[in-house]
Amino acid sequence: MPIFDTHAHYDADRFDSDRDALLSAMPGVGVGLVLDPGCDLPSSRAAAELAERYPHVYAAVGIHPEDCDGFQDGDLTELRQLLERPKVVAIGEIGLDYYWEDNPPRAFQQTVFRKQLALAAELDLPVIIHSRDAAQETYDLLEKYRPRGVVHCYSGSAEMAQEILKLGMYIGFTGVVTFKNAKKLVKTVEMIPLSSIVLETDCPYMAPEPHRGTRNDSRNIPYVIAKIAE
């Protein structure tokens, strides 16, 4: 069965030297589908263009919480236009990130997140959620808007994962689950039914063991699969 990498940033600069060769080779190495989410308007445009260029690549478009400084309502207009393309299939990567002190103000992140959740509800599209050090606030907004979609690169508690599953959402796991210090995450995986798990790389980030620290790509998903199976 072909692998579906549900979250991969092939629009990132780190793939500039070999992007075409890498993406063209994916079906031949068992990766049948890739979803590339945007993080701002330029990366959303780039993701949409990659989806048009490669039959096995699809795109999502959205404004990431770390990149929402300067967001204006006019940005939603461009997102709408990108979402009219047939291979742009979701809104993401969107959410909340309270980890870095220099991130945009939390209240503003929440405003941008709400507007994109409302857009997803209006257009009946799934979402790709980023949540870091903002588990409760993220959950509260998901509970309010009730979107379809996935909480990607999950890092929260097993208890919160159970609440997210009750909303009908999926949980995405990356190579982080293979790290030696990921004991809490492993316990979360053990509690989640396989039918609610999606696989992702978040490449070029989050390379799994034994390649931790290197540039990641979709060929590394079997390491994530093996750990979850274990």
ABEGO torsion letter per residue (X at the ends): XBBBBABBBAABAAAAAAAAAAAAAAAAAGBABBBBBBABAAAAAAAAAAAAABAABBBBBEBBAAAABGBBAAAAAAAAAAAABAABABBOBBEBBAABAABBBAAAAAAAAAAAAAAAAAAGBBBBBBBBGAAAAAAAAAAAAGBBEBBBGBABBAAAAAAAAAAGBBBBBBAAAABAAAAAAAAAAAABBAAABBBBAGOABGBBOAABGBBBBAAAAAAAAAAAAX
